[in-house]
Amino acid sequence: MLKSFLFPALIAATIISGCNSSPKNAETSAGADISRAEMLRKKILGGDTTGVLVVAHRGDWRYAPENSLAAIRHSIDIGVDIVELDLQLTKDSVLMVMHDSRLERTTTGKGRVGEWTLDSLRTLKLKNGAGIRTIHSLPTLEEAMLAAKGRVLVNLDKADRYFDLLMPVLEKTGTTEQVIMKGQRPAGEVDSLYGDYLDKVIYMPVVKLDKPEAPQLMEGYMTQLKPAAYELCYGNDSTVAFPRSLKEQLQGKALIWYNTLWDTQCGGHDDDRALTDPDAAYGFLIDSLGARIIQTDRAELLLDYLRSRSLHD
């Protein structure tokens, strides 16, 4: 039931080189037609630590409106490996790609997404990061997954609220195995609630390491679920001992994901710090804490840094 959590020998034997190889070369060496998304999935499930995967938060919102098709496509064009997207549900039960439950901040509409039908939402335009109306429209989940199909993995944030509505869309678009889903439930609840889906999507626990229950949660995940990756968070370097110890505990067992969106998610080693000292930000997370997946609001900055260290193609 929990096949996506494991590092089976078969998957490990079929990993297609490291992050320094291009998708085209990977396809050639494999002797088969494999999409970039499939290659990236194999890297995660196989525990590939030869490079660092880049996640664009809300689809690289500095370039185009957050959660827009343009932001997804730009992320793909610059070489991002995973785009993080958010979901909301319309009045007529259509999944939309949007972060807020309300429309005001990111669109020209007002009120709650759940009070609008799909047809009515089609009349709105997205706003950019400065709150200015753009030419872009709100995408449905189906449209977003078709834009990403075969080209990039997709982290659907907080999507466990909509598992039963989500899966038919992924199956219809043929993108089920491109999806990463995360959550903070204990291991036993994850298995009982979502077990039927977890041999298809990649599921990773999110653990806030500063919380008292974090060691117990980690023990449950490591012994019961054995996920392919963990998203880890900690507030500041006064509590860095636990993150350091997990680097050793998870070596060869799972990949480590950190967010550099703001300082309290990564001990102060965030995107803002990377603007003046990328080694102290991204480099610390990679070298000292074992990060092999980093979610950022500055995808191009992170990609440039990784390429300078031969950690990304």
Buried (B, 14 or more C-beta within 10 A) or exposed (E): EBEBBBBEEEBBEBBBBBBEBBBEEBBEEBEEEBBBBBBBBBBBBBBBBBBBBBBBBBBBBBBBBBBBBBBBBBBBEBBBBBBBBBBBBBBEEBBBBBBBEBBEEBBEBEEBBEEBEBEEBEEBBBBBBEEEEBEBBBBBBBBBBBBBBEBBBBBBBEBBEBBEBBBEBBEEBEBBBBBBBBBBBBBEEBBEBBEEBBEBBBBBBBBBBBEEEBBEBBEBBBEBBBBBBBBBBBBEBEEBEBBEEBBEEBEEEBBBBBBBBEBBBBBBBBBBBBEEEBBEBBBBBBEBBBBBBBBBBBBBBBBEBBBEBEBBB
